[in-house]
């Protein structure tokens, strides 16, 4: 099996970044020049695209995780932070579903921590909620403030 066939086999299952493909091919013992030529050929045929890879990562992790965690996951897969920021901006401009994302998260948090009033959360639950949001890459202060504002608007 040559390098390009190996890459096609991998890409048939899911998207891979150039960094991941390079690592996998080096682990298989392919020549560096053959790897580079194969990746360029796949990109020319539009079989591999880092842009498409980042877009799929954002789409699949959005709502479960915040921007910080998604960015870290992309960086672990060899994606440059500036490149990620460009794709993130274009995705958020196109979709504008940040509110929908937080609505799903809010419903999950209300169920999990049995919260009825975001202004009156006991300290222990607030600490757990803060850790939950922070672990998933959300800014807990901003999220809680937004949910408190939404609660105030619902009351009015």
Secondary structure, 3 states (H helix, E strand, C coil): CCHHHHHHHHHCCCCCCHHHHHHHHHHHCCCHHHHHHHHHHHHHCCCCCHHHHHHHHHHHHECCECHHHHHHHHHHCCCCHHHHHHHHHHHHHHHCCHHHHHHHHHHHHHHHHCCCCCCCCCHHHHHHHHHHHHHCCCCHHHHHHHHHHHHHHHHC
